[in-house]
Amino acid sequence: MIAAFSSPAVADTGLGGTEMLFTSSAAYCSPPEAIIISALDLRFFRENRTLEFDISAASVQDDLEVTVSVNVNAYGLGLFALTINLCDTIPVLCPLPNYQFQGSGIFAVPEQFVSKIPTIAYTVPNLEAVATVELRDANNYVVGCVQTTLSNGRTTYQPAAKWAVLGVLLLAFVSSLLHTTIASSLGAAQWRIVDVFTTIQHIPMTGLLSLNYPSVFLQFARNFAWSVGLIDIPKVQQSILSTREKTGGSQDGVFGKLLTAEAGKQYNPFTAAGAATARTSTSSNTLSLLKVPAVYAPFTGPGGQIAQNSDSNYLPVIDSTTPPPIGLGYFAELNDISPASVFLTVLVSLAMLFAVIVGICLLVFAFAGIVRLITFRRHGRAAAWSSRLTGRPFFGMFCRPIFGRFIMATFQMYLVFAFWQWLRGDSWVPDFLAAIILVVYLLGIAAIYLPVFRAARNGTREELFYGQMPPANASPVSKRWGAIAHPFRPRFFWFGLVFLLVYFVRACFIGFGQGRGHALRQSIGLAATDLLFFLVLCICRPGRDKTSDFVMILLLIFRVVSWGICIALTPLADIQTIPRVVLGFALIVVTGLPIVFLFFLTVWDLFSPFIRKRQWNATRIGDAEINNEKGNYSFGAVGTQAAMATRDEHDDGRPSGYGSDPLSAGSSSSDTPDNQSPAHLSPTATTANAGAPTSHAVQPGFVPSAPKRSSSAVGQSGMPVEHVDRSGAQGSTTLLAARPAPVHANSAVSAQSGQTTYYDASSTPQTPAPQ
């Protein structure tokens, strides 16, 4: 891994670099009495077994002679203790001068101490180790105590991982956008962006609980803080802080090395906080650690506080009696964001994302408008595509799905931070905005789902689906309101609301459950919620096909396992030291593997139709009727078996082998009655205008008249349709063979994704039926 440095003097400690331990932070573990330390750096080199130190300090007592005691502790296991007499090693520092001085030294560490440091300490990421340095006078009285956290330069916080996962998200977004604009696609790629985004969000969401996380997982979760809106933009943070201060808020938060020192208390057995983490504790304390700690020294002003000016660089004091930081506030501080500014930071991030989506919609509309002007007097696929994306279907088939995915992907993260704001906010402006934006979210959900329920009540729920029609030529109801229902079977067209309900319950446990002593409730509540949701998915199987249900269930299994690991990390579980770090690595694996899985799934959803010749021909030729004939299309898992039965009713006079009846591979929902195609989407229904099917039922024994041929690529309505004219010299009464129902593409379908299905382009006329 790439090495992370805490000190500019540290040599390269990356792969193949020098194996060493060095200080990543330093702070007083008790108020100083006789010596004021400005800086302290320790470096231990394994190769030559030497300990180097640099110190900058000043004595406030005359003739002060001190000895230095160093106690090194890693993962709660005492490694070694070393005592150094400054009078013997550095005579110039004996006694300590009363002015500001700087000193350094190199000491050989005996082999008996070096052998106690395990080899893994030099290679494990985010080493949890501290060194306590005590300064004792000639009477063995402690005149100064400094806690330093140690690091080996390796960390799971890697910018490369951050950009790699961001690339996966952008790939899913481009894939979703592309397949949304393709008339012949109701693919899994359209809704895959929601799966990818919520799966990435799960990693930082897991890090927001009030648990004793190992540092290795928290640093890993920082790679994905951007997915929940925690983006540190200095100008934005200054504006947010100014707004809060003007409306009742105040500056808060601990950052940088001081935050590292505060967190290091739980690894130090010499502090009360470190001793507390070694015991089971369920006491509830407020986050007093969020207050800026004071810096103390004797004879330096009123109250013993050192003046905080540009020339002051003294070590701060950490209160060893207070618990170490945990929870959402601590995770925000790790990302250099004030806990009280978290909600407004997330709100700004959501606003920027919303603006990007609006801009993309406008760009697509403008591009389609330009294409329509260019092809104004032409007919063909480009003209039909531009007509669809500049007319009324643009809002139903493009804008509504895009904004529906935005809501599904961001609703949970918004609720978490809105609840946190109401719980710990210190300004009325964020509280007010949290309520207003929540109302906006609810109105958006209502605007998407109420018309869907109304359409299902006035007609049938099957009317929300395309049935045998290509999307570009489907009924107005399915094109305008059906996008949010397409990922599910007709019986469960409303199942997206179940996901929103689960998001709300999760947000309640994460946002409102903050505080020491709530860790077990949070973890068990989240595990129970997702376990119940898992049972619902297994029983109902709401997805469009088996692959859809498989992906939903698989992702949920990873979530349940991650919550189970979180239960083991609660203080009540009393898992300490090395087993706790092992659980941290296990949590990294459980939360990271779904992203790898979704990456390959996204690539497959994006490119699978283009690497299959028949599917690509279908996309290129178009999915509208050829020669103004309604082909026997079957889209997704809806209506496939019904189409077969209807076609068989009027195909009795055909020769053997006329047509083809392949069923959808992997479709589990076509066997149910709720998957019957609505009558107005029947392939045998005759139409007056191309692309505008009339609504009438097919009665048993009904034999449709042969469809009329047309040599134009434009329907009688004057609107271009997305197909290529293939009229021939045969008579107008020639009855063409019905097109076979397509075999489903092997695409996986997620919690919010429909099946990737492209129409079979092979429609070669066969021998006509005997007259």
C-alpha positions in Angstrom: 0.0 0.0 0.0 1.0 3.6 -0.4 2.5 4.9 2.9 0.9 7.7 4.8 3.2 10.0 6.7 2.5 11.8 9.9 5.9 13.6 10.1 7.9 15.0 7.3 11.1 13.5 8.8 9.8 10.0 8.3 11.5 7.9 5.7 9.6 5.8 3.1 7.7 3.1 4.9 5.8 1.7 1.9 6.1 -1.7 0.4 9.8 -2.6 0.4 10.6 0.5 2.5 12.2 0.9 5.9 10.5 -1.0 8.7 10.0 1.5 11.5 7.6 2.9 14.0 7.1 6.7 14.5 4.9 9.1 16.4 1.7 10.2 14.6 0.5 12.5 17.5 1.7 13.8 20.8 -0.3 15.3 23.7 0.0 15.7 27.5 -1.7 12.9 29.3 -1.7 15.1 32.5 -1.2 18.9 33.0 2.5 19.8 33.0 4.0 21.0 36.2 7.7 21.6 35.6 8.3 21.3 31.9 6.5 22.7 28.8 6.9 20.6 25.7 6.4 22.0 22.3 7.2 18.9 20.2 8.1 15.3 20.7 9.0 12.8 17.9 10.1 9.2 18.4 11.3 6.9 15.7 12.3 3.3 16.1 14.1 1.5 13.3 13.9 -2.2 13.3 17.0 -2.8 11.1 19.5 -1.2 13.3 17.5 -1.4 16.5 17.8 2.3 17.4 15.4 4.7 19.0 15.7 8.3 17.8 13.9 11.2 19.5 13.5 14.9 19.0 12.2 17.2 21.7 11.5 20.9 22.0 10.7 22.1 25.5 11.4 24.6 28.2 11.8 24.1 32.0 10.0 26.3 34.5 12.1 25.1 37.4 15.7 25.7 38.2 18.2 22.9 38.3 15.7 20.3 37.0 17.3 17.0 36.3 15.0 14.4 34.7 14.9 10.8 33.5 12.7 9.6 30.7 10.6 6.5 31.0 9.1 5.1 27.7 6.3 2.5 27.9 5.2 1.0 24.5 1.8 -0.7 24.1 0.2 -2.1 21.0 -3.3 -3.6 20.8 -3.6 -3.5 24.6 -0.5 -5.7 25.0 2.4 -4.2 26.8 5.5 -4.6 24.7 8.4 -3.1 26.6 9.4 -0.3 29.0 12.7 1.7 28.6 14.3 4.2 31.0 16.8 6.9 29.7 18.8 9.1 32.0 19.4 12.4 30.2 22.3 13.2 32.5 24.2 10.2 31.2 23.2 10.4 27.6 22.9 14.1 26.9 24.9 16.1 29.5 23.9 19.4 27.9 20.3 18.7 29.0 21.2 18.1 32.6 19.9 20.2 34.2 17.2 21.3 31.8 17.6 24.9 30.7 14.9 27.5 31.6 14.7 28.7 28.0 13.1 27.1 25.0 15.5 24.4 23.8 15.7 21.6 21.2 17.4 18.4 21.6 17.7 15.0 19.9 19.4 11.7 20.5 19.9 8.2 19.3 19.8 5.2 21.6 20.4 1.5 21.0 17.5 -0.6 22.2 18.5 -3.9 23.7 17.6 -7.1 21.8 15.4 -8.2 24.7 13.1 -5.3 24.0 13.2 -5.5 20.2 12.3 -9.2 20.3 9.0 -8.3 22.0 7.7 -6.3 19.1 6.0 -8.7 16.7 6.9 -8.5 13.0 3.3 -7.8 12.1 3.5 -4.5 13.9 5.7 -3.1 11.1 3.3 -4.2 8.3 -0.3 -4.1 9.6 -2.3 -1.1 8.4 -3.4 1.5 11.0 -1.3 0.2 13.9 -3.1 0.7 17.2 -0.1 1.5 19.5 0.8 4.2 21.9 4.0 5.2 23.8 3.7 6.9 27.1 6.7 9.1 27.9 7.0 10.2 31.6 9.5 12.7 32.8 10.6 12.1 36.4 12.8 14.3 38.6 15.5 13.2 41.1 12.8 12.3 43.6 11.1 10.0 41.1 8.1 12.5 40.9 6.4 12.8 37.5 6.8 16.3 36.3 5.6 15.7 32.8 3.6 13.0 31.0 3.2 12.8 27.2 1.1 10.2 25.2 2.3 9.6 21.7 0.4 7.4 19.2 2.6 5.2 17.0 2.3 4.4 13.3 4.2 2.3 10.8 3.1 4.4 7.8 0.6 1.9 6.4 -3.1 2.7 6.2 -6.3 1.5 4.6 -7.2 5.1 3.7 -6.1 5.1 0.1 -7.0 7.9 -2.4 -6.5 5.3 -5.2 -9.4 3.2 -3.7 -11.5 6.3 -3.5 -11.1 7.2 -7.1 -11.5 3.6 -8.2 -14.9 3.2 -6.5 -15.9 6.6 -7.8 -15.1 5.3 -11.3 -17.5 2.4 -10.7 -20.2 4.8 -9.7 -19.7 6.9 -12.8 -19.7 3.8 -15.0 -23.1 2.8 -13.5 -24.4 6.3 -14.0 -23.3 6.4 -17.6 -24.8 3.0 -18.2 -28.1 4.0 -16.6 -28.2 7.2 -18.7 -27.4 5.4 -21.9 -30.0 2.6 -21.4 -32.6 5.1 -20.4 -32.3 6.8 -23.7 -32.5 3.6 -25.7 -36.1 2.8 -26.6 -35.5 -0.9 -26.9 -34.1 -1.3 -23.4 -35.8 -1.9 -20.1 -32.6 -3.1 -18.8 -31.1 -3.8 -15.4 -28.5 -1.1 -16.3 -31.1 1.6 -15.8 -31.6 0.9 -12.1 -28.2 -0.5 -11.4 -27.0 2.9 -10.4 -29.2 2.7 -7.2 -27.7 -0.6 -6.2 -24.1 0.6 -6.7 -24.7 3.9 -4.9 -26.5 2.4 -1.9 -23.9 -0.4 -1.6 -21.1 2.2 -1.5 -23.0 4.2 1.1 -23.3 1.1 3.3 -19.6 1.3 4.1 -19.6 4.7 5.7 -23.0 4.1 7.1 -21.6 1.1 9.0 -18.9 3.4 10.4 -21.4 5.8 11.9 -22.5 3.6 14.7 -21.5 4.1 18.3 -19.1 1.2 18.4 -15.5 0.5 19.4 -14.3 0.2 15.8 -10.8 -0.8 15.0 -8.9 2.0 13.4 -8.3 -0.1 10.3 -12.0 -0.1 9.4 -12.7 3.6 10.1 -9.8 4.6 7.8 -11.2 2.3 5.2 -14.6 3.8 5.5 -13.1 7.3 5.0 -12.5 6.3 1.4 -16.2 6.4 0.7 -17.3 9.3 2.9 -18.1 11.2 -0.3 -20.9 8.8 -1.0 -22.9 10.1 2.0 -22.1 13.7 1.2 -19.2 14.2 3.7 -17.0 16.3 1.3 -14.6 18.8 2.9 -14.6 21.9 0.8 -12.9 24.6 2.9 -14.8 27.6 1.4 -18.1 25.7 1.9 -17.2 24.8 5.5 -16.3 28.4 6.3 -19.7 29.6 4.9 -21.5 26.9 6.9 -19.7 27.8 10.1 -20.5 31.5 9.6 -24.2 30.6 9.1 -24.3 28.5 12.2 -22.6 31.1 14.4 -25.1 33.8 13.2 -28.1 31.6 14.1 -27.1 30.3 17.5 -24.4 27.8 16.8 -20.7 27.7 17.8 -17.5 26.3 16.5 -16.8 22.7 17.7 -14.9 19.7 16.7 -11.4 18.2 17.2 -9.2 17.6 14.2 -5.8 16.4 13.1 -3.2 15.1 15.5 -5.3 16.1 18.5 -8.1 13.9 17.3 -5.6 11.1 16.8 -4.4 11.6 20.4 -8.0 11.6 21.7 -8.7 8.3 19.9 -5.5 6.9 21.1 -6.6 7.0 24.7 -8.5 3.7 24.3 -5.2 2.0 23.4 -3.3 3.4 26.4 -3.7 1.2 29.5 -2.2 4.1 31.6 -5.2 6.3 31.1 -8.7 5.9 32.7 -10.2 5.8 29.2 -7.9 3.0 28.1 -8.8 1.0 31.2 -12.5 1.6 30.6 -12.3 0.1 27.1 -10.9 -3.0 28.7 -14.1 -3.5 30.7 -17.7 -3.9 29.7 -19.5 -0.6 29.9 -23.0 0.5 29.0 -23.0 3.8 30.7 -24.5 6.7 28.7 -22.3 9.8 28.5 -22.7 12.9 26.4 -20.1 13.7 23.8 -18.2 16.1 26.0 -15.1 15.1 24.0 -16.4 17.3 21.2 -15.3 20.4 23.1 -12.0 22.0 22.2 -9.6 20.9 24.9 -7.6 23.4 26.9 -3.9 23.6 26.9 -2.4 23.9 30.4 1.0 24.9 31.8 2.0 26.7 35.0 2.9 30.3 35.2 1.6 31.1 31.8 -1.4 33.3 32.4 -4.8 33.4 34.1 -6.1 30.0 34.7 -2.8 28.4 33.7 -3.7 28.5 30.0 -1.1 29.1 27.4 -2.0 32.0 25.1 -3.2 30.6 21.8 -1.4 32.8 19.2 0.5 32.1 16.0 3.7 31.7 18.0 2.3 29.1 20.4 2.9 25.5 19.4 2.6 23.7 22.7 1.2 20.2 23.1 -2.4 20.0 24.1 -3.8 18.2 27.1 -6.1 15.2 26.6 -8.4 14.4 29.5 -7.6 10.8 30.3 -10.9 10.4 32.3 -13.2 11.1 29.4 -14.1 8.3 26.9 -12.6 8.2 23.4 -14.7 9.7 20.6 -17.2 7.4 18.8 -20.1 7.6 16.4 -21.2 9.9 13.7 -19.6 13.0 15.2 -16.2 11.2 15.3 -16.5 10.0 11.7 -17.2 13.6 10.6 -14.2 14.8 12.5 -12.0 12.2 10.8 -13.1 13.9 7.5 -12.3 17.4 8.9 -15.9 18.3 9.2 -17.4 19.8 12.4 -20.1 17.5 13.9 -22.6 20.4 14.0 -21.9 21.2 10.4 -22.5 17.7 9.1 -26.1 18.2 8.0 -25.5 21.4 6.0 -22.4 19.7 4.4 -24.6 16.8 3.2 -27.3 19.2 2.1 -24.9 21.1 0.0 -23.6 17.9 -1.6 -27.1 16.8 -2.4 -27.8 20.2 -3.9 -24.8 19.8 -6.2 -25.8 16.3 -7.2 -29.3 17.4 -8.0 -28.0 20.3 -10.1 -25.9 17.9 -12.0 -28.9 15.7 -12.7 -31.0 18.6 -13.9 -28.1 19.8 -16.1 -27.8 16.4 -17.7 -31.6 16.2 -18.4 -31.4 19.7 -20.1 -28.3 18.6 -22.1 -30.1 15.4 -23.3 -33.2 17.4 -24.2 -31.1 20.0 -26.0 -29.1 17.4 -27.9 -32.3 15.6 -28.9 -33.8 18.9 -30.0 -30.8 19.6 -32.3 -31.1 16.1 -33.8 -34.8 16.7 -34.4 -34.1 19.9 -36.2 -31.5 18.1 -38.4 -33.8 15.2 -39.2 -37.0 17.3 -39.4 -37.8 16.3 -43.0 -36.3 12.8 -42.6 -37.6 9.5 -41.3 -35.7 6.8 -39.5 -34.3 5.8 -36.2 -32.6 9.1 -35.4 -35.8 11.0 -36.1 -37.9 8.7 -34.0 -35.4 8.9 -31.2 -35.2 12.7 -31.2 -39.0 12.9 -31.4 -39.4 10.7 -28.3 -36.8 12.7 -26.3 -38.3 16.1 -27.1 -42.0 15.2 -26.8 -44.1 14.3 -23.8 -42.6 10.8 -23.4 -39.3 12.6 -22.4 -40.8 13.4 -19.0 -42.3 10.0 -18.4 -39.7 7.7 -19.9 -36.5 9.8 -19.0 -37.0 12.5 -16.4 -39.3 10.6 -14.0 -37.0 7.5 -13.9 -33.9 9.6 -13.4 -35.3 11.6 -10.5 -36.9 8.5 -9.0 -33.4 6.9 -8.9 -32.1 10.0 -7.3 -34.7 9.7 -4.5 -34.1 6.0 -4.0 -30.3 6.5 -3.9 -30.2 9.5 -1.5 -33.3 9.2 0.8 -31.6 7.0 3.4 -28.5 9.2 3.7 -30.6 12.3 4.0 -32.7 10.9 6.7 -29.6 9.8 8.8 -28.1 13.3 8.8 -31.5 15.0 9.3 -32.2 12.9 12.3 -28.6 13.7 13.6 -29.2 17.4 13.2 -32.4 17.2 15.2 -30.6 15.2 17.8 -27.4 17.3 18.2 -27.9 20.5 16.2 -27.0 23.8 17.8 -28.5 26.2 15.2 -32.1 26.8 14.1 -31.4 27.2 10.4 -30.2 23.6 9.8 -33.2 22.3 11.9 -35.6 24.3 9.8 -34.0 23.2 6.5 -34.0 19.6 7.6 -37.8 19.7 8.0 -38.3 21.6 4.7 -36.2 19.2 2.6 -37.9 16.2 4.2 -41.2 17.6 3.1 -39.8 18.0 -0.4 -38.6 14.4 -0.4 -42.1 13.2 0.7 -43.7 15.3 -2.0 -41.4 13.8 -4.6 -42.2 10.3 -3.5 -45.9 11.1 -3.6 -45.6 12.7 -7.1 -44.0 9.5 -8.3 -46.2 6.9 -6.7 -49.7 8.4 -6.4 -50.2 8.5 -10.2 -49.0 4.9 -10.4 -51.6 3.8 -7.8 -54.3 5.8 -9.5 -53.5 4.2 -12.9 -53.5 0.8 -11.4 -56.9 1.5 -9.7 -58.5 3.0 -12.8 -57.3 0.2 -15.1 -55.2 -2.8 -14.3 -51.7 -3.0 -12.8 -50.5 -4.8 -15.9 -51.1 -1.6 -17.9 -48.1 -0.1 -16.1 -45.9 -2.5 -18.0 -44.9 -2.7 -21.6 -46.2 -6.2 -22.2 -45.4 -7.2 -25.8 -44.9 -3.7 -26.9 -41.5 -2.1 -27.4 -41.1 0.8 -24.9 -41.2 3.4 -27.7 -44.6 2.1 -28.9 -46.2 1.1 -25.6 -49.4 2.5 -24.1 -49.3 6.1 -22.7 -49.9 4.8 -19.2 -46.9 2.5 -19.1 -44.7 5.2 -20.7 -45.8 8.0 -18.4 -46.2 6.3 -15.0 -44.7 2.8 -15.3 -41.0 3.4 -14.9 -41.0 3.1 -11.1 -42.9 -0.3 -11.4 -40.8 -2.0 -14.1 -38.2 -3.5 -11.7 -40.9 -5.6 -10.1 -43.6 -8.0 -11.0 -47.0 -6.5 -11.6 -48.3 -7.9 -8.3 -45.6 -6.0 -6.5 -45.5 -2.8 -8.6 -45.5 -0.8 -5.3 -42.5 -2.6 -3.8 -40.2 0.4 -4.1 -42.1 1.8 -1.2 -41.0 -1.1 0.9 -37.4 -0.2 0.2 -38.1 3.4 1.2 -39.6 2.1 4.5 -36.6 0.0 5.2 -34.4 3.1 4.5 -36.4 5.1 7.1 -36.1 2.4 9.8 -32.3 2.1 9.2 -32.0 5.9 9.4 -33.8 5.9 12.7 -31.4 3.5 14.3 -28.3 5.2 12.9 -29.3 8.9 13.3 -31.4 8.8 16.5 -29.4 6.0 18.2 -26.2 8.0 18.6 -24.5 8.0 22.0 -22.4 5.8 24.2 -24.5 2.9 25.5 -26.7 2.7 22.4 -24.3 0.6 20.3 -26.0 -2.7 21.1 -29.5 -1.3 20.3 -28.2 0.1 17.0 -26.5 -3.1 15.8 -29.3 -5.5 16.8 -32.0 -3.1 15.5 -30.3 -2.8 12.1 -29.6 -6.6 11.9 -33.2 -7.4 12.8 -34.5 -4.9 10.2 -32.5 -6.3 7.4 -33.1 -9.9 8.5 -36.8 -9.3 8.4 -36.5 -7.7 5.0 -34.5 -10.7 3.8 -37.4 -13.0 4.8 -39.8 -10.8 2.9 -37.7 -11.0 -0.2 -37.4 -14.7 0.1 -41.1 -15.2 0.5 -42.5 -12.6 -1.9 -39.8 -12.7 -4.6 -40.9 -9.4 -6.0 -38.2 -9.1 -8.7 -38.9 -9.4 -12.4 -37.1 -12.7 -12.6 -35.0 -15.1 -10.6 -31.8 -13.2 -11.3 -33.5 -10.1 -9.9 -34.4 -11.8 -6.6 -30.9 -13.4 -6.4 -29.1 -10.1 -6.6 -31.4 -8.5 -4.1 -31.1 -11.3 -1.6 -27.3 -11.6 -2.1 -26.7 -7.9 -1.3 -28.9 -8.1 1.7 -27.0 -11.1 3.0 -23.8 -9.1 3.0 -25.6 -6.3 4.9 -26.9 -8.7 7.6 -23.5 -10.2 8.0 -21.9 -6.8 8.4 -24.5 -5.9 11.1 -23.6 -9.1 12.8 -20.0 -8.1 13.0 -21.1 -4.8 14.4 -22.8 -6.6 17.2 -19.5 -8.2 18.0 -17.8 -4.8 18.2 -20.2 -3.4 20.8 -18.7 -2.8 24.3 -21.0 -5.4 25.8 -19.4 -8.1 23.6 -16.1 -7.2 25.3 -13.9 -8.2 22.4 -10.5 -6.6 22.7 -7.2 -6.1 21.1 -6.2 -8.4 18.2 -9.6 -10.2 17.8 -11.2 -6.8 17.4 -8.8 -5.9 14.7 -9.5 -9.2 12.9 -13.2 -8.3 13.0 -12.3 -5.0 11.4 -10.6 -6.7 8.5 -13.6 -9.1 8.2 -15.9 -6.0 8.1 -13.8 -4.6 5.3 -14.2 -7.8 3.3 -17.9 -8.1 3.9 -18.6 -4.5 2.9 -16.1 -4.4 0.0 -16.9 -7.6 -1.9 -20.4 -6.4 -3.0 -18.8 -3.4 -4.8 -16.5 -5.8 -6.7 -19.5 -7.9 -7.6 -21.6 -4.9 -8.7 -18.7 -3.7 -10.8 -18.7 -6.8 -13.0 -22.5 -6.8 -13.0 -22.5 -3.2 -14.2 -20.1 -4.0 -17.0 -22.2 -6.9 -18.1 -25.4 -4.9 -18.1 -23.7 -2.1 -20.1 -22.1 -4.2 -22.8 -24.0 -7.4 -23.0 -26.5 -6.2 -25.7 -23.7 -4.9 -27.9 -21.6 -8.1 -27.9 -24.6 -10.2 -29.0 -25.3 -9.8 -32.6 -29.0 -10.6 -32.6 -29.6 -8.3 -29.7 -27.5 -5.5 -31.3 -29.4 -5.9 -34.6 -32.7 -5.5 -32.6 -31.4 -2.4 -31.1 -30.1 -1.1 -34.4 -33.1 -1.9 -36.5 -35.5 -0.8 -33.8 -38.2 -2.4 -31.8 -41.3 -1.0 -33.4 -43.4 -3.2 -35.7 -41.8 -4.1 -39.0 -44.0 -3.4 -42.1 -46.6 -2.0 -39.6 -47.1 -5.5 -38.2 -47.2 -6.0 -34.5 -44.7 -8.7 -33.8 -45.2 -11.1 -31.0 -43.0 -9.3 -28.5 -42.5 -10.3 -25.0 -40.8 -7.8 -22.8 -39.2 -8.8 -19.5 -41.1 -11.5 -17.7 -44.5 -9.9 -18.2 -47.0 -11.6 -20.5 -44.7 -14.1 -22.1 -46.8 -17.1 -21.4 -50.0 -15.2 -22.1 -48.6 -14.2 -25.5 -47.9 -17.8 -26.3 -51.4 -18.9 -25.4 -53.0 -16.1 -27.4 -50.9 -16.8 -30.5 -51.7 -20.6 -30.3 -55.4 -19.8 -30.4 -55.3 -18.4 -33.9 -52.3 -20.3 -35.4 -54.2 -23.6 -35.9 -54.0 -23.4 -39.7 -50.3 -22.9 -39.9 -47.8 -25.5 -41.1 -45.8 -27.4 -38.6 -42.8 -25.4 -37.4 -44.4 -22.0 -38.3 -43.0 -19.6 -35.7 -41.1 -20.2 -32.6 -42.0 -20.4 -28.9 -38.9 -20.1 -26.8 -39.7 -19.2 -23.2 -37.7 -16.7 -21.1 -34.7 -18.4 -19.5 -34.6 -17.5 -15.8 -38.1 -16.0 -15.7 -40.0 -17.1 -12.6 -42.7 -14.6 -12.7 -44.3 -15.5 -16.0 -46.1 -18.5 -14.5 -48.2 -16.4 -12.3 -51.6 -15.0 -13.2 -50.5 -11.4 -12.4 -48.1 -11.6 -15.3 -50.8 -11.9 -18.0 -50.5 -9.3 -20.6 -53.2 -6.6 -20.7 -55.5 -6.8 -23.6 -54.6 -3.5 -25.1 -50.9 -4.7 -25.3 -51.8 -8.0 -27.1 -49.7 -8.6 -30.2 -52.9 -9.7 -32.1 -54.7 -6.5 -31.6 -55.1 -4.6 -34.8 -54.3 -0.9 -34.9 -55.4 2.0 -37.0 -52.1 3.9 -36.6 -48.6 2.7 -36.3 -47.5 2.5 -32.7 -50.9 3.3 -31.3 -52.6 0.0 -30.3 -56.3 0.0 -29.7 -57.7 -1.5 -26.6 -59.8 -4.6 -27.1 -59.6 -8.2 -25.8 -58.8 -11.2 -27.9 -61.7 -13.7 -27.8 -61.3 -17.4 -28.3 -61.6 -18.3 -31.9 -60.9 -14.8 -33.1 -58.7 -14.7 -36.3 -57.2 -11.3 -37.0 -57.1 -10.0 -40.5 -53.8 -9.7 -42.1 -52.1 -6.4 -41.3 -51.8 -3.9 -44.0 -48.5 -3.2 -45.5 -46.9 0.2 -45.7 -43.9 1.3 -47.7 -43.2 4.3 -45.5 -41.3 4.5 -42.3 -43.9 6.9 -41.0 -47.1 5.8 -39.5 -50.5 7.2 -40.5 -50.2 9.5 -37.5 -47.3 11.3 -39.2 -44.9 10.5 -36.4 -41.7 8.6 -37.2 -41.4 5.2 -35.7 -38.1 3.5 -34.8 -37.9 0.8 -37.4 -36.6 0.1 -40.9 -39.0 -0.4 -43.9 -38.8 -4.0 -45.1 -41.9 -4.1 -47.3 -41.4 -6.5 -50.3 -43.1 -7.5 -53.5 -45.4 -10.0 -51.9 -49.1 -9.5 -51.9 -50.7 -7.4 -49.2 -52.6 -10.4 -47.9 -49.4 -12.4 -47.2 -49.4 -13.5 -43.5 -45.9 -13.3 -42.1 -44.7 -15.6 -39.5 -45.1 -14.4 -36.0 -41.9 -13.3 -34.4 -40.6 -15.6 -31.6 -40.6 -14.3 -28.1 -37.1 -13.3 -27.3 -34.9 -15.2 -25.0 -34.1 -13.0 -22.0 -30.6 -11.5 -21.7 -28.5 -13.0 -19.0 -28.5 -9.8 -16.9 -28.9 -9.6 -13.2 -31.7 -7.5 -11.7 -31.3 -5.7 -8.5 -33.6 -4.2 -5.9 -34.6 -1.4 -8.2 -33.7 -2.8 -11.7 -35.7 -4.4 -14.4 -34.5 -7.2 -16.6 -32.3 -6.4 -19.6 -34.3 -7.5 -22.6 -33.7 -6.7 -26.2 -36.0 -7.8 -29.0 -35.0 -10.6 -31.4 -34.3 -9.0 -34.7 -34.7 -12.2 -36.8 -38.0 -11.8 -38.6 -37.4 -13.4 -41.9 -40.8 -14.1 -43.6 -41.6 -17.8 -43.8 -43.9 -19.8 -46.0 -47.4 -18.3 -45.9 -50.2 -20.3 -44.5 -52.4 -22.1 -47.1 -55.3 -20.0 -48.3 
